[in-house]
Amino acid sequence: MSTFFGIEIGRRALMAQQRALETTSHNVANANTKGYSRQEAVLATTTPYSYPGMGAGQLGTGVEVQRMRRLRESFLDAQFRNESKALGRWEVRRDTLEKLEAILNEPGDDGLSKLMDRFFAAWQELAKNPEGEAARSVVRQEGIALAEAFNHLAGQLNDLSADLSTSVGVRVNEVNSLARQIRDLNAQIVKAESGNMAANDLRDRRDLLLDELAKVVPIQVEEDRYGAVSIVVRDHTLLSGQQVSELAFNPSTGKVTWPDGAELTVGEHPYGSLEGLLEARDSVVEDYKAQLDELAGYIAQAVNAQHEAGAGLDGSTGVSFFTGSAAGSLKVSDEIMGDLRKIAAAQNPAGNSPPGTVPPPPGDGSNALLIAQLKNGAWVDTDGDGTPETNVIFSDKYNSWVADLGVKGQEASRMVDNQELLTSQLDSRRQAVSGVSLDEEMTNMVRFQQAYNAAARVITAVDEMLDTLISRTGIAGR
Amino acid sequence: MRITNGMLSATFMQDLNRNLRGLAKYQHQLASGKRVSRPSDDPVAIVKSLRLRSDLGDIEQFVKNADHALSWLSTTDIALGQAGDILQRVNELAVQAANGTNPQQALDAIREEVGQLLEQLVQVANTSQAGQYIFAGTATKAKPFSLDPSTYTVSYAGNEAKRETEVGTNITIPYNVTGMEAFYYDKDAGKTIFTVVQNLYVHLKSGDTAAISDQDLADLNQAIDHLLAVRAEVGARVNRLELTKSRLDDANINFTDLLSKAEDMDVAQVIMELKNQENVYRAALATGARIIQPTLVDFLR
């Protein structure tokens, strides 16, 4: 047992308290750093000294910083990521549905439902005034307006689809980039920790990246014993060891594929914003496009069938009012655009074959009335066999579509609210464990500072003791 | 549970945001006057409102149609009334002529007037409204009746088609009276109000007073009766249209009321809620200002 042992203990205490104080300083410095977990210098006694024959038992030898602990609950991380993958999907879905609502612009004075009403009302007017050009030109104008509204909606849905596709590409890049960053951090962490040093700050950064990744794709994270994580996305390994399997996005087909050629498809329960985007593009928007096309097709079919059966002022029959059967291609036919008299307001008169031999009486608006009445129900061919078999009310069909959109939008925004609440609750539980509390750090600061001061005093005391022993005891050697 | 400064500020921001969202919602409702402005606000109300808007549009159109039909029918009624008056005058003249004591000169004078009246009758039968000849069936662009000045015979160029308009969903009503219906009182025998007058004209010319008193007077009465019957029929149709119109007006009021219930907001309620939200927002800001700021740092030397 050395004479200077007291000084050694004091030195150890000074060093340990200083480390602890530095940790506090690090915590305070990172109080607002995203993803930072507070750290703690774990103090422990050094190995005690057994002094045989002293009878008093083991002699304490001071303190050391055993390790730097990172306060984090990996269970909460897993939960948080599990909820944020759902949040990622619902957010995309809500945004998409909100855009669709904006595109439809209902209820409004220039929405499709108003234009359909106005189109059929124009035929009512024509039925009353089939002689003149005025009512005919109104019918044509309303027809153009309706067709253009369909074209415009179809165009906007296509644009929305293209936007979503672009976002898919961006997300794919994000996934790849995150995976690469995580791979690099893996390497650094393994290297640092093989020297038995806790790579706390590197782990924080990796956890933050994993949080970000979890919002984009549903991930399963596994950490091996060297500290490296591997990531599995829906049975496909995204990251394993140093190997990143990068997703590829093909802008022309819009498909996302794994390196082995398998396509990333949307299952029954999409999770994460990437799958959410694919779902929105391939199922939500595509669905509405199909419904819009169907509605446009039905209107064109029903109006054309009735229109072709009637006769124009000049006796022309069999003229289509609309051409095109999809929302994007619907337009008023060239014959009607070229000649208002071709609008078949009248019934086809007997003996009018070939067309034009017996023009109908100019005051006959009965066919226009029949077309106007298609608003209340029209027989259309829904199964494509060429014969009409279903009575469709256009406005009902459209309204149910709007209602469907509304219900889905409502659900999506409610789900986003729920998931936001859940994730924020989980995050606050994480923060309860990992967050930096300034009050706590200040308390620790005072604690460590005082301990440091006290240790210094101990050294002073030992120093004075030695001084007494060396300088003032006896006079031998002077 | 440990509470950290980060948690406090994060929760505070979240709550504040939620309050602001609430404020924005009520503000939007008040500014737009609508409770629902997007389908997802209230899908049920939106569908109702779309349906009602469409129904209101229909009603508006039906009212227009009914007005159109009414104006046709009233023109028709006036024309039939005029035709009746003319026939009445012809009848007076015929009674006067039937008296066998009239010299041919007097008969010629009467004939002159009857000829004038016949022309007038044809004019009435060619009444038009907004460029449409109302007694022409659907051949509305050409005069339906023409008078041959040499023989004083009248021919009909119109057809027997009905003009119809919709005054209720799938309820159509014919609103024209064809020249046949109006002026042919015995179609099989080819007897029209014109042939009656024409016959009288011929009999006056030949001085055949016996035929006038035997046949023409009876025919005239029949023709006048026929016109009255047609007018009664027109009147009945006008009644029906008036009824339909008042029903449409009622429906219009009801549907407008329902529409307002479906999509308009209750101002008093929304303002109350806005006030509540405002209070919460103020309270949140006040507590935020107290809690977020101080830490132990402020109290250490």
Interface residues (C-beta under 8 A of the other chain):
Chain A: A31 N32 L97 E98 E101 L104 E106 P107 S113 K114 D117 R118 A121 Q124 E125 A127 K128 N129 E131 G132 A346 P360 P361 P362 G363 D364 G365 S366 L369 A372 Q373 K375 N376 S395 Y398 N399 S400 V402 A403 L405 G406 V407 K408 G409 Q410 A412 S413 S424 D427 S428 R429 Q431 A432 V433 G435 V436 S437 L438 D439 E440 M442 T443 V446
Chain B: M1 R2 I3 T4 N5 G6 M7 A10 T11 Q14 V36 R38 P39 S40 D41 D42 P43 V44 I46 V47 S49 L50 R51 R53 S54 G57 D58 Q61 K64 N65 H68 A130 G131 Q132 A136 G137 T138 A139 T140 K141 N159 A161 R163 E164 T165 E166 T169 N170 T172 E263 T295 L296 V297 L300
